[in-house]
Amino acid sequence: MAMMDKLKSMLKGHEGQAGRGVDKAGDMVDRRTRGKYSRHVDTAQERLKDQLGRRRGGHGGEPPRH
């Protein structure tokens, strides 16, 4: 079982909390780097939320592009 599959099964039913955790971690990285990598952090946050199933909007179930 892949790591993301394990994470998804552990977080099932707690997607909202996981999304808030991703946001909080990204905000901390932005503060520590003084926003130098904010665009990259935002992209990482979006992809993590997509993988965790938190964002059900624009992708329609398609895997994120790399």
PQR file of N, CA, C, O and H, with PARSE charges and radii, in Angstrom:
ATOM      1  N   MET A   1       0.849  -1.175   0.000 -0.4000 1.5000
ATOM      2  CA  MET A   1       0.000   0.000   0.000 -0.0000 2.0000
ATOM      3  C   MET A   1       0.896   1.239   0.000  0.5500 1.7000
ATOM      4  O   MET A   1       1.826   1.353   0.799 -0.5500 1.4000
ATOM      5  N   ALA A   2       0.601   2.144  -0.894 -0.4000 1.5000
ATOM      6  CA  ALA A   2       1.377   3.378  -1.006 -0.0000 2.0000
ATOM      7  C   ALA A   2       1.126   4.284   0.196  0.5500 1.7000
ATOM      8  O   ALA A   2       0.100   4.177   0.868 -0.5500 1.4000
ATOM      9  H   ALA A   2      -0.154   2.052  -1.543  0.4000 1.0000
ATOM     10  N   MET A   3       2.063   5.160   0.449 -0.4000 1.5000
ATOM     11  CA  MET A   3       1.959   6.038   1.610 -0.0000 2.0000
ATOM     12  C   MET A   3       0.707   6.910   1.555  0.5500 1.7000
ATOM     13  O   MET A   3       0.033   7.075   2.572 -0.5500 1.4000
ATOM     14  H   MET A   3       2.897   5.247  -0.097  0.4000 1.0000
ATOM     15  N   MET A   4       0.382   7.470   0.389 -0.4000 1.5000
ATOM     16  CA  MET A   4      -0.814   8.315   0.283 -0.0000 2.0000
ATOM     17  C   MET A   4      -2.078   7.508   0.574  0.5500 1.7000
ATOM     18  O   MET A   4      -3.022   8.031   1.167 -0.5500 1.4000
ATOM     19  H   MET A   4       0.929   7.335  -0.437  0.4000 1.0000
ATOM     20  N   ASP A   5      -2.104   6.241   0.164 -0.4000 1.5000
ATOM     21  CA  ASP A   5      -3.270   5.405   0.459 -0.0000 2.0000
ATOM     22  C   ASP A   5      -3.422   5.195   1.958  0.5500 1.7000
ATOM     23  O   ASP A   5      -4.533   5.221   2.486 -0.5500 1.4000
ATOM     24  H   ASP A   5      -1.337   5.816  -0.318  0.4000 1.0000
ATOM     25  N   LYS A   6      -2.303   4.987   2.639 -0.4000 1.5000
ATOM     26  CA  LYS A   6      -2.344   4.822   4.097 -0.0000 2.0000
ATOM     27  C   LYS A   6      -2.830   6.104   4.761  0.5500 1.7000
ATOM     28  O   LYS A   6      -3.664   6.064   5.665 -0.5500 1.4000
ATOM     29  H   LYS A   6      -1.400   4.965   2.210  0.4000 1.0000
ATOM     30  N   LEU A   7      -2.306   7.243   4.308 -0.4000 1.5000
ATOM     31  CA  LEU A   7      -2.735   8.527   4.872 -0.0000 2.0000
ATOM     32  C   LEU A   7      -4.215   8.759   4.641  0.5500 1.7000
ATOM     33  O   LEU A   7      -4.926   9.198   5.545 -0.5500 1.4000
ATOM     34  H   LEU A   7      -1.629   7.276   3.573  0.4000 1.0000
ATOM     35  N   LYS A   8      -4.685   8.466   3.434 -0.4000 1.5000
ATOM     36  CA  LYS A   8      -6.102   8.659   3.127 -0.0000 2.0000
ATOM     37  C   LYS A   8      -6.985   7.820   4.042  0.5500 1.7000
ATOM     38  O   LYS A   8      -8.006   8.292   4.542 -0.5500 1.4000
ATOM     39  H   LYS A   8      -4.108   8.110   2.700  0.4000 1.0000
ATOM     40  N   SER A   9      -6.576   6.562   4.256 -0.4000 1.5000
ATOM     41  CA  SER A   9      -7.404   5.707   5.105 -0.0000 2.0000
ATOM     42  C   SER A   9      -7.378   6.180   6.559  0.5500 1.7000
ATOM     43  O   SER A   9      -8.388   6.085   7.255 -0.5500 1.4000
ATOM     44  H   SER A   9      -5.746   6.179   3.850  0.4000 1.0000
ATOM     45  N   MET A  10      -6.228   6.690   7.025 -0.4000 1.5000
ATOM     46  CA  MET A  10      -6.134   7.192   8.393 -0.0000 2.0000
ATOM     47  C   MET A  10      -6.961   8.461   8.581  0.5500 1.7000
ATOM     48  O   MET A  10      -7.529   8.682   9.651 -0.5500 1.4000
ATOM     49  H   MET A  10      -5.408   6.767   6.459  0.4000 1.0000
ATOM     50  N   LEU A  11      -7.029   9.294   7.544 -0.4000 1.5000
ATOM     51  CA  LEU A  11      -7.697  10.581   7.652 -0.0000 2.0000
ATOM     52  C   LEU A  11      -9.157  10.555   7.220  0.5500 1.7000
ATOM     53  O   LEU A  11      -9.831  11.584   7.252 -0.5500 1.4000
ATOM     54  H   LEU A  11      -6.568   9.115   6.675  0.4000 1.0000
ATOM     55  N   LYS A  12      -9.647   9.393   6.819 -0.4000 1.5000
ATOM     56  CA  LYS A  12     -11.027   9.287   6.356 -0.0000 2.0000
ATOM     57  C   LYS A  12     -11.973   9.822   7.427  0.5500 1.7000
ATOM     58  O   LYS A  12     -11.941   9.384   8.577 -0.5500 1.4000
ATOM     59  H   LYS A  12      -9.099   8.557   6.793  0.4000 1.0000
ATOM     60  N   GLY A  13     -12.799  10.759   7.038 -0.4000 1.5000
ATOM     61  CA  GLY A  13     -13.734  11.376   7.961 -0.0000 2.0000
ATOM     62  C   GLY A  13     -13.172  12.608   8.654  0.5500 1.7000
ATOM     63  O   GLY A  13     -13.887  13.303   9.376 -0.5500 1.4000
ATOM     64  H   GLY A  13     -12.825  11.114   6.104  0.4000 1.0000
ATOM     65  N   HIS A  14     -11.903  12.873   8.434 -0.4000 1.5000
ATOM     66  CA  HIS A  14     -11.250  14.024   9.060 -0.0000 2.0000
ATOM     67  C   HIS A  14     -10.581  14.917   8.018  0.5500 1.7000
ATOM     68  O   HIS A  14      -9.562  15.548   8.295 -0.5500 1.4000
ATOM     69  H   HIS A  14     -11.322  12.309   7.848  0.4000 1.0000
ATOM     70  N   GLU A  15     -11.150  14.966   6.838 -0.4000 1.5000
ATOM     71  CA  GLU A  15     -10.552  15.723   5.748 -0.0000 2.0000
ATOM     72  C   GLU A  15     -10.439  17.214   6.075  0.5500 1.7000
ATOM     73  O   GLU A  15      -9.467  17.867   5.695 -0.5500 1.4000
ATOM     74  H   GLU A  15     -11.978  14.453   6.613  0.4000 1.0000
ATOM     75  N   GLY A  16     -11.432  17.740   6.778 -0.4000 1.5000
ATOM     76  CA  GLY A  16     -11.415  19.154   7.146 -0.0000 2.0000
ATOM     77  C   GLY A  16     -10.245  19.483   8.056  0.5500 1.7000
ATOM     78  O   GLY A  16      -9.563  20.492   7.872 -0.5500 1.4000
ATOM     79  H   GLY A  16     -12.221  17.209   7.086  0.4000 1.0000
ATOM     80  N   GLN A  17     -10.021  18.625   9.034 -0.4000 1.5000
ATOM     81  CA  GLN A  17      -8.896  18.840   9.945 -0.0000 2.0000
ATOM     82  C   GLN A  17      -7.574  18.707   9.207  0.5500 1.7000
ATOM     83  O   GLN A  17      -6.641  19.470   9.459 -0.5500 1.4000
ATOM     84  H   GLN A  17     -10.575  17.806   9.183  0.4000 1.0000
ATOM     85  N   ALA A  18      -7.488  17.746   8.301 -0.4000 1.5000
ATOM     86  CA  ALA A  18      -6.256  17.561   7.537 -0.0000 2.0000
ATOM     87  C   ALA A  18      -5.987  18.782   6.658  0.5500 1.7000
ATOM     88  O   ALA A  18      -4.844  19.226   6.542 -0.5500 1.4000
ATOM     89  H   ALA A  18      -8.245  17.126   8.096  0.4000 1.0000
ATOM     90  N   GLY A  19      -7.026  19.319   6.044 -0.4000 1.5000
ATOM     91  CA  GLY A  19      -6.878  20.512   5.210 -0.0000 2.0000
ATOM     92  C   GLY A  19      -6.406  21.712   6.018  0.5500 1.7000
ATOM     93  O   GLY A  19      -5.567  22.490   5.564 -0.5500 1.4000
ATOM     94  H   GLY A  19      -7.954  18.959   6.138  0.4000 1.0000
ATOM     95  N   ARG A  20      -6.955  21.852   7.217 -0.4000 1.5000
ATOM     96  CA  ARG A  20      -6.514  22.956   8.084 -0.0000 2.0000
ATOM     97  C   ARG A  20      -5.064  22.770   8.498  0.5500 1.7000
ATOM     98  O   ARG A  20      -4.318  23.742   8.610 -0.5500 1.4000
ATOM     99  H   ARG A  20      -7.637  21.220   7.585  0.4000 1.0000
ATOM    100  N   GLY A  21      -4.662  21.518   8.727 -0.4000 1.5000
ATOM    101  CA  GLY A  21      -3.275  21.236   9.077 -0.0000 2.0000
ATOM    102  C   GLY A  21      -2.324  21.571   7.946  0.5500 1.7000
ATOM    103  O   GLY A  21      -1.236  22.100   8.174 -0.5500 1.4000
ATOM    104  H   GLY A  21      -5.268  20.728   8.636  0.4000 1.0000
ATOM    105  N   VAL A  22      -2.738  21.259   6.720 -0.4000 1.5000
ATOM    106  CA  VAL A  22      -1.931  21.592   5.549 -0.0000 2.0000
ATOM    107  C   VAL A  22      -1.792  23.107   5.434  0.5500 1.7000
ATOM    108  O   VAL A  22      -0.704  23.616   5.165 -0.5500 1.4000
ATOM    109  H   VAL A  22      -3.622  20.829   6.535  0.4000 1.0000
ATOM    110  N   ASP A  23      -2.893  23.825   5.639 -0.4000 1.5000
ATOM    111  CA  ASP A  23      -2.853  25.287   5.588 -0.0000 2.0000
ATOM    112  C   ASP A  23      -1.937  25.863   6.665  0.5500 1.7000
ATOM    113  O   ASP A  23      -1.145  26.769   6.406 -0.5500 1.4000
ATOM    114  H   ASP A  23      -3.777  23.411   5.859  0.4000 1.0000
ATOM    115  N   LYS A  24      -2.057  25.330   7.856 -0.4000 1.5000
ATOM    116  CA  LYS A  24      -1.259  25.827   8.981 -0.0000 2.0000
ATOM    117  C   LYS A  24       0.233  25.588   8.742  0.5500 1.7000
ATOM    118  O   LYS A  24       1.060  26.462   9.004 -0.5500 1.4000
ATOM    119  H   LYS A  24      -2.700  24.593   8.067  0.4000 1.0000
ATOM    120  N   ALA A  25       0.563  24.406   8.245 -0.4000 1.5000
ATOM    121  CA  ALA A  25       1.971  24.094   7.964 -0.0000 2.0000
ATOM    122  C   ALA A  25       2.512  25.000   6.863  0.5500 1.7000
ATOM    123  O   ALA A  25       3.639  25.486   6.960 -0.5500 1.4000
ATOM    124  H   ALA A  25      -0.109  23.696   8.032  0.4000 1.0000
ATOM    125  N   GLY A  26       1.724  25.230   5.824 -0.4000 1.5000
ATOM    126  CA  GLY A  26       2.159  26.113   4.744 -0.0000 2.0000
ATOM    127  C   GLY A  26       2.361  27.537   5.221  0.5500 1.7000
ATOM    128  O   GLY A  26       3.306  28.208   4.806 -0.5500 1.4000
ATOM    129  H   GLY A  26       0.809  24.835   5.745  0.4000 1.0000
ATOM    130  N   ASP A  27       1.471  28.001   6.096 -0.4000 1.5000
ATOM    131  CA  ASP A  27       1.611  29.350   6.654 -0.0000 2.0000
ATOM    132  C   ASP A  27       2.888  29.472   7.483  0.5500 1.7000
ATOM    133  O   ASP A  27       3.551  30.509   7.460 -0.5500 1.4000
ATOM    134  H   ASP A  27       0.703  27.456   6.433  0.4000 1.0000
ATOM    135  N   MET A  28       3.229  28.411   8.212 -0.4000 1.5000
ATOM    136  CA  MET A  28       4.449  28.434   9.010 -0.0000 2.0000
ATOM    137  C   MET A  28       5.687  28.496   8.109  0.5500 1.7000
ATOM    138  O   MET A  28       6.636  29.226   8.396 -0.5500 1.4000
ATOM    139  H   MET A  28       2.690  27.569   8.230  0.4000 1.0000
ATOM    140  N   VAL A  29       5.667  27.736   7.036 -0.4000 1.5000
ATOM    141  CA  VAL A  29       6.791  27.767   6.091 -0.0000 2.0000
ATOM    142  C   VAL A  29       6.908  29.160   5.485  0.5500 1.7000
ATOM    143  O   VAL A  29       8.014  29.684   5.349 -0.5500 1.4000
ATOM    144  H   VAL A  29       4.896  27.143   6.803  0.4000 1.0000
ATOM    145  N   ASP A  30       5.788  29.760   5.123 -0.4000 1.5000
ATOM    146  CA  ASP A  30       5.815  31.125   4.570 -0.0000 2.0000
ATOM    147  C   ASP A  30       6.409  32.117   5.564  0.5500 1.7000
ATOM    148  O   ASP A  30       7.212  32.971   5.187 -0.5500 1.4000
ATOM    149  H   ASP A  30       4.890  29.335   5.234  0.4000 1.0000
ATOM    150  N   ARG A  31       6.020  32.007   6.824 -0.4000 1.5000
ATOM    151  CA  ARG A  31       6.571  32.921   7.840 -0.0000 2.0000
ATOM    152  C   ARG A  31       8.069  32.727   8.006  0.5500 1.7000
ATOM    153  O   ARG A  31       8.823  33.699   8.063 -0.5500 1.4000
ATOM    154  H   ARG A  31       5.368  31.313   7.130  0.4000 1.0000
ATOM    155  N   ARG A  32       8.499  31.482   8.083 -0.4000 1.5000
ATOM    156  CA  ARG A  32       9.910  31.203   8.320 -0.0000 2.0000
ATOM    157  C   ARG A  32      10.792  31.596   7.138  0.5500 1.7000
ATOM    158  O   ARG A  32      11.952  31.964   7.323 -0.5500 1.4000
ATOM    159  H   ARG A  32       7.887  30.693   8.037  0.4000 1.0000
ATOM    160  N   THR A  33      10.246  31.520   5.925 -0.4000 1.5000
ATOM    161  CA  THR A  33      11.026  31.891   4.736 -0.0000 2.0000
ATOM    162  C   THR A  33      10.717  33.316   4.295  0.5500 1.7000
ATOM    163  O   THR A  33      11.182  33.774   3.252 -0.5500 1.4000
ATOM    164  H   THR A  33       9.303  31.222   5.774  0.4000 1.0000
ATOM    165  N   ARG A  34       9.918  34.011   5.115 -0.4000 1.5000
ATOM    166  CA  ARG A  34       9.507  35.391   4.823 -0.0000 2.0000
ATOM    167  C   ARG A  34       8.863  35.520   3.438  0.5500 1.7000
ATOM    168  O   ARG A  34       9.061  36.513   2.739 -0.5500 1.4000
ATOM    169  H   ARG A  34       9.540  33.639   5.963  0.4000 1.0000
ATOM    170  N   GLY A  35       8.098  34.507   3.062 -0.4000 1.5000
ATOM    171  CA  GLY A  35       7.343  34.538   1.816 -0.0000 2.0000
ATOM    172  C   GLY A  35       8.146  34.286   0.560  0.5500 1.7000
ATOM    173  O   GLY A  35       7.614  34.391  -0.546 -0.5500 1.4000
ATOM    174  H   GLY A  35       7.938  33.700   3.631  0.4000 1.0000
ATOM    175  N   LYS A  36       9.408  33.956   0.708 -0.4000 1.5000
ATOM    176  CA  LYS A  36      10.277  33.770  -0.462 -0.0000 2.0000
ATOM    177  C   LYS A  36       9.762  32.672  -1.396  0.5500 1.7000
ATOM    178  O   LYS A  36       9.895  32.781  -2.615 -0.5500 1.4000
ATOM    179  H   LYS A  36       9.840  33.871   1.606  0.4000 1.0000
ATOM    180  N   TYR A  37       9.177  31.620  -0.828 -0.4000 1.5000
ATOM    181  CA  TYR A  37       8.714  30.485  -1.622 -0.0000 2.0000
ATOM    182  C   TYR A  37       7.199  30.341  -1.574  0.5500 1.7000
ATOM    183  O   TYR A  37       6.681  29.239  -1.752 -0.5500 1.4000
ATOM    184  H   TYR A  37       9.069  31.532   0.162  0.4000 1.0000
ATOM    185  N   SER A  38       6.490  31.422  -1.341 -0.4000 1.5000
ATOM    186  CA  SER A  38       5.046  31.335  -1.122 -0.0000 2.0000
ATOM    187  C   SER A  38       4.304  30.724  -2.308  0.5500 1.7000
ATOM    188  O   SER A  38       3.337  29.989  -2.111 -0.5500 1.4000
ATOM    189  H   SER A  38       6.911  32.318  -1.197  0.4000 1.0000
ATOM    190  N   ARG A  39       4.729  31.009  -3.515 -0.4000 1.5000
ATOM    191  CA  ARG A  39       4.060  30.431  -4.683 -0.0000 2.0000
ATOM    192  C   ARG A  39       4.209  28.908  -4.690  0.5500 1.7000
ATOM    193  O   ARG A  39       3.267  28.184  -5.012 -0.5500 1.4000
ATOM    194  H   ARG A  39       5.514  31.607  -3.676  0.4000 1.0000
ATOM    195  N   HIS A  40       5.390  28.438  -4.335 -0.4000 1.5000
ATOM    196  CA  HIS A  40       5.640  26.996  -4.295 -0.0000 2.0000
ATOM    197  C   HIS A  40       4.870  26.339  -3.143  0.5500 1.7000
ATOM    198  O   HIS A  40       4.338  25.238  -3.280 -0.5500 1.4000
ATOM    199  H   HIS A  40       6.155  29.026  -4.074  0.4000 1.0000
ATOM    200  N   VAL A  41       4.826  27.026  -2.029 -0.4000 1.5000
ATOM    201  CA  VAL A  41       4.085  26.512  -0.870 -0.0000 2.0000
ATOM    202  C   VAL A  41       2.605  26.408  -1.207  0.5500 1.7000
ATOM    203  O   VAL A  41       1.963  25.415  -0.864 -0.5500 1.4000
ATOM    204  H   VAL A  41       5.258  27.921  -1.917  0.4000 1.0000
ATOM    205  N   ASP A  42       2.054  27.414  -1.871 -0.4000 1.5000
ATOM    206  CA  ASP A  42       0.640  27.390  -2.254 -0.0000 2.0000
ATOM    207  C   ASP A  42       0.347  26.214  -3.186  0.5500 1.7000
ATOM    208  O   ASP A  42      -0.672  25.540  -3.040 -0.5500 1.4000
ATOM    209  H   ASP A  42       2.575  28.221  -2.149  0.4000 1.0000
ATOM    210  N   THR A  43       1.242  25.974  -4.140 -0.4000 1.5000
ATOM    211  CA  THR A  43       1.069  24.855  -5.063 -0.0000 2.0000
ATOM    212  C   THR A  43       1.095  23.534  -4.305  0.5500 1.7000
ATOM    213  O   THR A  43       0.273  22.653  -4.558 -0.5500 1.4000
ATOM    214  H   THR A  43       2.070  26.522  -4.259  0.4000 1.0000
ATOM    215  N   ALA A  44       2.028  23.397  -3.386 -0.4000 1.5000
ATOM    216  CA  ALA A  44       2.120  22.164  -2.587 -0.0000 2.0000
ATOM    217  C   ALA A  44       0.869  21.962  -1.749  0.5500 1.7000
ATOM    218  O   ALA A  44       0.374  20.841  -1.634 -0.5500 1.4000
ATOM    219  H   ALA A  44       2.696  24.112  -3.181  0.4000 1.0000
ATOM    220  N   GLN A  45       0.353  23.038  -1.162 -0.4000 1.5000
ATOM    221  CA  GLN A  45      -0.867  22.937  -0.363 -0.0000 2.0000
ATOM    222  C   GLN A  45      -2.034  22.465  -1.224  0.5500 1.7000
ATOM    223  O   GLN A  45      -2.798  21.594  -0.809 -0.5500 1.4000
ATOM    224  H   GLN A  45       0.756  23.948  -1.255  0.4000 1.0000
ATOM    225  N   GLU A  46      -2.173  23.029  -2.406 -0.4000 1.5000
ATOM    226  CA  GLU A  46      -3.264  22.637  -3.298 -0.0000 2.0000
ATOM    227  C   GLU A  46      -3.161  21.167  -3.686  0.5500 1.7000
ATOM    228  O   GLU A  46      -4.157  20.445  -3.683 -0.5500 1.4000
ATOM    229  H   GLU A  46      -1.553  23.737  -2.743  0.4000 1.0000
ATOM    230  N   ARG A  47      -1.952  20.731  -4.017 -0.4000 1.5000
ATOM    231  CA  ARG A  47      -1.782  19.337  -4.433 -0.0000 2.0000
ATOM    232  C   ARG A  47      -2.046  18.370  -3.286  0.5500 1.7000
ATOM    233  O   ARG A  47      -2.651  17.317  -3.487 -0.5500 1.4000
ATOM    234  H   ARG A  47      -1.143  21.318  -4.019  0.4000 1.0000
ATOM    235  N   LEU A  48      -1.599  18.721  -2.093 -0.4000 1.5000
ATOM    236  CA  LEU A  48      -1.877  17.859  -0.936 -0.0000 2.0000
ATOM    237  C   LEU A  48      -3.371  17.762  -0.676  0.5500 1.7000
ATOM    238  O   LEU A  48      -3.890  16.677  -0.415 -0.5500 1.4000
ATOM    239  H   LEU A  48      -1.107  19.576  -1.930  0.4000 1.0000
ATOM    240  N   LYS A  49      -4.053  18.877  -0.745 -0.4000 1.5000
ATOM    241  CA  LYS A  49      -5.501  18.856  -0.524 -0.0000 2.0000
ATOM    242  C   LYS A  49      -6.202  18.027  -1.599  0.5500 1.7000
ATOM    243  O   LYS A  49      -7.155  17.304  -1.309 -0.5500 1.4000
ATOM    244  H   LYS A  49      -3.631  19.758  -0.957  0.4000 1.0000
ATOM    245  N   ASP A  50      -5.726  18.137  -2.843 -0.4000 1.5000
ATOM    246  CA  ASP A  50      -6.300  17.324  -3.918 -0.0000 2.0000
ATOM    247  C   ASP A  50      -6.089  15.841  -3.623  0.5500 1.7000
ATOM    248  O   ASP A  50      -7.011  15.039  -3.774 -0.5500 1.4000
ATOM    249  H   ASP A  50      -4.952  18.725  -3.078  0.4000 1.0000
ATOM    250  N   GLN A  51      -4.889  15.479  -3.209 -0.4000 1.5000
ATOM    251  CA  GLN A  51      -4.574  14.084  -2.919 -0.0000 2.0000
ATOM    252  C   GLN A  51      -5.400  13.550  -1.751  0.5500 1.7000
ATOM    253  O   GLN A  51      -5.817  12.392  -1.761 -0.5500 1.4000
ATOM    254  H   GLN A  51      -4.140  16.130  -3.087  0.4000 1.0000
ATOM    255  N   LEU A  52      -5.631  14.373  -0.771 -0.4000 1.5000
ATOM    256  CA  LEU A  52      -6.379  13.943   0.406 -0.0000 2.0000
ATOM    257  C   LEU A  52      -7.883  13.957   0.176  0.5500 1.7000
ATOM    258  O   LEU A  52      -8.648  13.507   1.029 -0.5500 1.4000
ATOM    259  H   LEU A  52      -5.292  15.314  -0.763  0.4000 1.0000
ATOM    260  N   GLY A  53      -8.309  14.468  -0.966 -0.4000 1.5000
ATOM    261  CA  GLY A  53      -9.729  14.480  -1.275 -0.0000 2.0000
ATOM    262  C   GLY A  53     -10.464  15.629  -0.640  0.5500 1.7000
ATOM    263  O   GLY A  53     -11.694  15.638  -0.612 -0.5500 1.4000
ATOM    264  H   GLY A  53      -7.688  14.834  -1.659  0.4000 1.0000
ATOM    265  N   ARG A  54      -9.737  16.598  -0.129 -0.4000 1.5000
ATOM    266  CA  ARG A  54     -10.353  17.745   0.545 -0.0000 2.0000
ATOM    267  C   ARG A  54     -11.002  18.672  -0.463  0.5500 1.7000
ATOM    268  O   ARG A  54     -12.092  19.192  -0.224 -0.5500 1.4000
ATOM    269  H   ARG A  54      -8.737  16.590  -0.151  0.4000 1.0000
ATOM    270  N   ARG A  55     -10.337  18.881  -1.593 -0.4000 1.5000
ATOM    271  CA  ARG A  55     -10.860  19.796  -2.603 -0.0000 2.0000
ATOM    272  C   ARG A  55     -11.587  18.979  -3.652  0.5500 1.7000
ATOM    273  O   ARG A  55     -10.988  18.136  -4.321 -0.5500 1.4000
ATOM    274  H   ARG A  55      -9.451  18.459  -1.787  0.4000 1.0000
ATOM    275  N   ARG A  56     -12.847  19.225  -3.791 -0.4000 1.5000
ATOM    276  CA  ARG A  56     -13.626  18.467  -4.760 -0.0000 2.0000
ATOM    277  C   ARG A  56     -14.065  19.330  -5.929  0.5500 1.7000
ATOM    278  O   ARG A  56     -14.976  18.960  -6.670 -0.5500 1.4000
ATOM    279  H   ARG A  56     -13.333  19.910  -3.248  0.4000 1.0000
ATOM    280  N   GLY A  57     -13.438  20.453  -6.096 -0.4000 1.5000
ATOM    281  CA  GLY A  57     -13.825  21.398  -7.132 -0.0000 2.0000
ATOM    282  C   GLY A  57     -13.284  21.074  -8.500  0.5500 1.7000
ATOM    283  O   GLY A  57     -13.669  20.071  -9.101 -0.5500 1.4000
ATOM    284  H   GLY A  57     -12.698  20.753  -5.494  0.4000 1.0000
ATOM    285  N   GLY A  58     -12.400  21.907  -8.999 -0.4000 1.5000
ATOM    286  CA  GLY A  58     -11.982  21.983 -10.381 -0.0000 2.0000
ATOM    287  C   GLY A  58     -11.403  20.780 -11.063  0.5500 1.7000
ATOM    288  O   GLY A  58     -11.288  20.809 -12.288 -0.5500 1.4000
ATOM    289  H   GLY A  58     -12.088  22.722  -8.511  0.4000 1.0000
ATOM    290  N   HIS A  59     -11.023  19.710 -10.375 -0.4000 1.5000
ATOM    291  CA  HIS A  59     -10.330  18.643 -11.080 -0.0000 2.0000
ATOM    292  C   HIS A  59     -11.248  17.505 -11.505  0.5500 1.7000
ATOM    293  O   HIS A  59     -10.871  16.724 -12.378 -0.5500 1.4000
ATOM    294  H   HIS A  59     -11.116  19.686  -9.380  0.4000 1.0000
ATOM    295  N   GLY A  60     -12.415  17.382 -10.936 -0.4000 1.5000
ATOM    296  CA  GLY A  60     -13.356  16.340 -11.343 -0.0000 2.0000
ATOM    297  C   GLY A  60     -12.813  14.938 -11.169  0.5500 1.7000
ATOM    298  O   GLY A  60     -13.158  14.048 -11.946 -0.5500 1.4000
ATOM    299  H   GLY A  60     -12.722  18.017 -10.227  0.4000 1.0000
ATOM    300  N   GLY A  61     -11.975  14.715 -10.174 -0.4000 1.5000
ATOM    301  CA  GLY A  61     -11.455  13.380  -9.925 -0.0000 2.0000
ATOM    302  C   GLY A  61     -10.216  13.040 -10.706  0.5500 1.7000
ATOM    303  O   GLY A  61      -9.666  11.951 -10.538 -0.5500 1.4000
ATOM    304  H   GLY A  61     -11.695  15.438  -9.542  0.4000 1.0000
ATOM    305  N   GLU A  62      -9.761  13.927 -11.551 -0.4000 1.5000
ATOM    306  CA  GLU A  62      -8.563  13.661 -12.319 -0.0000 2.0000
ATOM    307  C   GLU A  62      -7.334  13.797 -11.423  0.5500 1.7000
ATOM    308  O   GLU A  62      -7.320  14.619 -10.506 -0.5500 1.4000
ATOM    309  H   GLU A  62     -10.208  14.811 -11.688  0.4000 1.0000
ATOM    310  N   PRO A  63      -6.295  12.986 -11.687 -0.5600 1.5000
ATOM    311  CA  PRO A  63      -5.073  13.147 -10.899  0.2800 2.0000
ATOM    312  C   PRO A  63      -4.396  14.474 -11.212  0.5500 1.7000
ATOM    313  O   PRO A  63      -4.507  14.970 -12.333 -0.5500 1.4000
ATOM    314  N   PRO A  64      -3.690  15.062 -10.237 -0.5600 1.5000
ATOM    315  CA  PRO A  64      -3.025  16.337 -10.503  0.2800 2.0000
ATOM    316  C   PRO A  64      -1.916  16.162 -11.538  0.5500 1.7000
ATOM    317  O   PRO A  64      -1.270  15.116 -11.605 -0.5500 1.4000
ATOM    318  N   ARG A  65      -1.708  17.201 -12.339 -0.4000 1.5000
ATOM    319  CA  ARG A  65      -0.639  17.174 -13.351 -0.0000 2.0000
ATOM    320  C   ARG A  65       0.685  17.467 -12.698  0.5500 1.7000
ATOM    321  O   ARG A  65       0.758  18.250 -11.751 -0.5500 1.4000
ATOM    322  H   ARG A  65      -2.233  18.051 -12.285  0.4000 1.0000
ATOM    323  N   HIS A  66       1.726  16.847 -13.193 -0.4000 1.5000
ATOM    324  CA  HIS A  66       3.072  17.073 -12.645 -0.0000 2.0000
ATOM    325  C   HIS A  66       3.930  17.814 -13.621  0.5500 1.7000
ATOM    326  O   HIS A  66       5.094  18.093 -13.333 -0.5500 1.4000
ATOM    327  H   HIS A  66       1.666  16.211 -13.962  0.4000 1.0000
TER
END
